Amino acid sequence: MEPKIKYFRLDEIVGADLNPKDHDIGMIIQSIKRFGFTSPLLRNETTEKLVAGHGRLEALINMFKNKYSAPKGILIDTEDNMWLVPVLTGLEFENEEEALTYLIADNKLTELGGWNEHNLLASLSTIDKMLEGVGFDESDIQALFERVNSDWEEDNTDRGLGDPRIKFRLIFDDDKQQHNFFKFLEYLNKNSDIENVAGRLTEHCKGYLNE
């Protein structure tokens, strides 16, 4: 059977008999409210029960019962206003044990990769005012910042750039980017009479703004 997305009535979708995964339903609801329903549920055609998407299903049921507006990605049955949910069909498993194995794997595999914490911190720092429905909050960002910086070994290499009283940590994408940045600071040092790095950078930026 070819996999295909079909829309099913919310009150007719059946979950797996056993699902060991817990969910933060409140956070899933926030995410669906903000981004819409972006990921279809997965159904085992042999049993006509879900093998993935139980948390999203529970969130939708909660939203419907509490009279939320239908989120993006959800259709509405015109006869009785029941929500219609996208489900990926056409998936078949050899037996119920194999379906349960997939259900567990689908949840566990997303945990195994972990995070590149430096990149995660950089990403979260750019959206720290827009965290609703993301799953992280400001306390998570602070804890991540402290964890990332606890692994930092201070670089006191003398590059002839002066000794700023306040030191900042810069995260570069690669060695070439870091090399180019320090070459830029060296250029400023050679072409400015200002004694500190901050002053040289300010002078350089003002020069561009005045052009």
C-alpha positions in Angstrom: 0.0 0.0 0.0 1.4 3.4 -1.0 1.8 5.9 1.9 -0.7 8.7 1.6 -2.0 11.5 3.8 -5.7 11.3 4.6 -7.9 13.4 6.9 -9.8 11.6 9.7 -12.3 12.9 12.1 -10.7 13.6 15.5 -13.2 11.5 17.3 -12.5 8.5 15.2 -8.7 8.3 15.6 -7.5 5.5 17.8 -4.1 5.5 19.6 -1.9 2.5 20.3 -3.0 0.1 23.1 0.3 0.8 24.8 2.3 4.0 24.6 5.1 4.4 27.2 5.9 8.0 26.2 4.8 10.9 28.4 4.0 14.3 26.9 3.9 17.9 27.9 0.5 18.5 26.5 0.4 22.2 27.6 3.6 22.9 25.6 2.4 21.0 22.6 -0.8 23.0 22.6 1.2 26.2 22.7 3.3 25.0 19.8 0.2 24.1 17.7 -1.4 27.4 18.5 1.7 29.3 17.3 2.9 27.2 14.3 -0.2 25.2 13.4 -0.5 21.4 13.1 2.6 20.8 11.0 3.2 17.1 11.4 0.7 14.4 10.5 -0.1 11.5 12.7 1.1 8.0 11.6 -1.3 5.0 11.5 -0.6 1.3 11.3 -2.9 0.0 8.5 -2.9 -3.5 10.0 -4.6 -2.4 13.3 -5.8 1.1 12.2 -4.2 2.5 15.4 -1.5 5.1 15.7 2.2 4.4 15.9 3.3 8.1 16.2 1.6 11.3 17.2 -0.1 10.4 20.4 0.9 13.7 22.2 -0.3 15.8 19.3 -3.6 13.8 19.2 -4.1 14.4 23.0 -3.4 18.1 22.5 -5.9 18.3 19.7 -8.6 16.6 21.7 -7.9 18.9 24.6 -8.1 22.0 22.3 -11.3 20.8 20.7 -13.0 20.1 24.0 -12.0 23.5 25.3 -13.4 25.2 22.2 -10.1 26.5 20.7 -10.2 27.7 17.1 -9.1 25.0 14.7 -5.3 25.6 14.2 -3.7 25.8 10.8 -3.4 22.4 9.2 -6.7 21.2 10.6 -9.9 21.0 8.5 -13.5 21.2 9.8 -16.4 18.9 9.0 -19.1 21.2 7.8 -21.9 18.9 9.1 -21.0 19.0 12.8 -17.8 21.1 13.0 -15.7 18.1 14.1 -12.0 18.7 13.4 -10.4 16.7 10.5 -6.8 15.7 11.2 -4.1 14.7 8.7 -2.9 11.2 9.1 -0.2 9.4 7.2 -1.7 6.1 6.1 -0.4 3.1 4.1 2.2 2.0 6.7 2.1 -1.7 7.6 4.0 -3.6 10.2 4.6 -7.4 10.4 2.9 -7.7 13.8 1.9 -5.7 16.9 5.3 -6.2 18.5 7.0 -4.6 15.5 4.6 -1.7 15.6 5.3 -1.2 19.3 9.1 -1.3 18.5 8.7 1.4 15.9 6.6 3.5 18.3 9.4 3.4 20.9 12.2 4.0 18.3 10.4 7.0 16.9 10.4 8.6 20.3 13.9 7.5 21.4 15.9 8.3 18.3 15.1 12.0 18.6 16.6 12.0 22.1 19.8 10.3 21.1 21.2 13.0 18.8 21.2 15.6 21.6 22.1 19.2 20.9 25.2 21.1 19.7 24.9 23.4 22.7 27.0 26.2 21.3 24.8 26.4 18.2 21.6 26.0 20.3 22.6 28.8 22.6 23.3 31.1 19.6 20.0 30.2 18.0 18.0 30.7 21.2 19.7 34.0 21.9 18.3 35.3 18.6 14.7 34.4 19.5 14.7 34.9 23.3 11.7 37.2 23.0 9.7 34.7 21.0 9.9 31.5 23.0 6.2 30.6 23.2 5.6 27.1 22.0 9.3 26.4 21.4 9.9 24.2 24.5 12.7 26.3 26.0 12.3 29.3 28.4 14.6 32.0 29.7 15.7 29.8 32.6 16.7 27.1 30.1 18.8 29.7 28.2 20.5 30.8 31.4 21.3 27.3 32.4 22.6 26.5 28.9 24.7 29.7 28.9 26.3 28.7 32.3 27.0 25.2 31.0 28.6 26.3 27.8 30.7 28.8 29.5 31.8 26.4 32.2 33.7 24.5 29.5 35.5 27.6 28.2 39.3 27.8 28.8 40.3 31.4 28.7 42.6 32.4 25.8 45.2 34.8 27.0 47.3 34.8 23.9 49.0 38.1 23.3 48.1 39.3 19.8 49.3 42.8 20.4 45.7 44.0 20.6 45.9 45.5 24.1 44.3 44.1 27.2 40.6 45.0 27.5 39.3 45.2 31.0 36.1 43.4 30.0 36.5 40.1 28.2 33.9 38.6 26.0 33.7 35.1 24.5 33.1 34.9 20.8 31.9 31.8 19.1 33.2 31.3 15.5 31.8 28.9 12.9 35.3 27.7 11.9 39.0 28.5 12.2 39.0 30.6 9.1 36.3 32.9 10.5 38.3 33.3 13.7 41.5 34.0 11.8 39.8 36.7 9.7 38.3 38.4 12.8 41.7 38.7 14.4 43.2 39.9 11.2 40.5 42.6 11.2 41.4 43.6 14.8 45.1 43.8 13.8 44.1 46.1 10.9 42.3 48.4 13.3 45.2 48.4 15.7 47.6 49.5 13.0 45.3 52.1 11.5 44.0 53.8 14.6 45.4 55.9 17.4 42.8 54.8 19.9 44.3 52.6 22.6 41.5 50.1 23.2 39.7 47.6 21.0 36.2 48.9 21.8 37.2 52.4 20.7 38.7 51.2 17.5 35.6 49.2 16.6 33.4 52.2 17.4 35.5 54.5 15.3 35.4 52.0 12.4 31.6 51.7 12.6 31.0 55.4 12.8 33.2 55.8 9.7 30.8 53.5 7.8 27.7 55.2 9.1 29.0 58.6 8.1 29.7 57.5 4.5 
